[in-house]
């Protein structure tokens, strides 16, 4: 069924522009309309498996937020932190993101060569190039977080294998390349008029500044002064917190003042979102097979310990299920278990639920983190408590740097569960090994037995293995430790 859905979603109005030879690409881009169609192809990578659900499978299931659920042995590898280089999911992630990079490279190469007066109106040519550069940077950012150092591909296609088989650049070089693209893309407009839907789904200057803040925070040689600088630039553009956290995910309020960038879907159409069907319980999905990304007991405890009823109810949905679950309900009998609830409308594999890529609450908490790391703890309380105030939690008063660091990290966990943030946050703050080492999760049997999970965590497991399929194609790709 999933294969069928993927086949359907690939046949959309978003044309896969990228031809298979330089002969055809040389003739394909003659007008502004050609370039705009090619740019849609670059955006289309945002509709791929990775952004629909693979990113939070990699992040939430690998971390302390969720169990694998379902019946896919390759996702069990994520949950158990025993990921094989032969895992087909990591190969798909690698290829989907590099496919987006190839499409971006094609637009960046061809745009200066197209002779069409329409491209000189309103900086259209420059905007097309800069949107492609943002998306190329975004795809590289997702790759470098997952795999570390990468081959940096600047051109659309190579004919000779010795030219195509590029070695891995260092992590720092990849981040420098990302920053170079984003700094150029900062010339994009802050909005596209009064069309809210367009302003939230098309790259704006706000999206560029937001991603620059995230990039400077995540890179290992991070500079928190730059993180703070770009968070402030985002604030200047007028974004703010939406009044209701729950409404962010109800399907009716996506184009709110908090949204910086999202992926839009159209229900009951070829441009629909099939991800919700994989996650939602029988009463909301209409089927009774075991679903994926089951919320962990540790996450539920974190919500309860914080007294965070609003974000818990907006993020987790309890429902009866007949199947067995080795962490919550090991016998295949009726009983209640939790389900992720950021997607809420399965719609028989054709959901209109959107995917957030960048939100202002992320920027506020990054600002708090940056201020704290710059020893400006009293200032860090302002954005931190703004996020807490929205869900009616009391204000934080401590300005102790170490204590505040842990508080902000936990706040991010409660705010962004099932959105693909947790693993990166643990890596960035140096808390990955200690968090996963102290995690006490028990696999249960129907007979009443239990086994403590041993994640055998070490710093090398911060990265995914380089897919063996790509190493077979490119002998210059070295493995991760």
Secondary structure, DSSP 8 states (H G I E B T S, - for coil): -HHHHHHHHHSSSS-----SSHHHHHHH--SHHHHHHHHHHHHGGGGSHIIIIIHHIIIIITTTSEEEESS-HHHHHHHHT---TT-HHHHHHHHHHHHHHHHHHHHHHHHTT---GGGGGGGHHHHHHHHHHHHHHHHHHHHHHHHSS-----SS--SSHHHH------HHHHHHHHHHHHHHHTTS-S--TT-HHHHHHS--HHHHHHHHHHHHHHSTT--HHHHHHHHHHHHHTT----S-TGGGGSSS-SSSTTEEEEE---TTSTT-B-THHHHS-HHHHS--S--EEEE-HHHHHHHHHHT-HHHHHHHEEEEEESS-BTTTB-SSSSEEEEEE-SS---TTT-B---EEEEEHHHHHHHHHHHHHHTT-HHHHHHHHHHHHHHTT--------HHHHHHHHHHHHHHHHTTTT-HHHHHHHTT-HHHHHHH---EEE-TTS-EEE------GGGGS----HHHHHH-TT-----
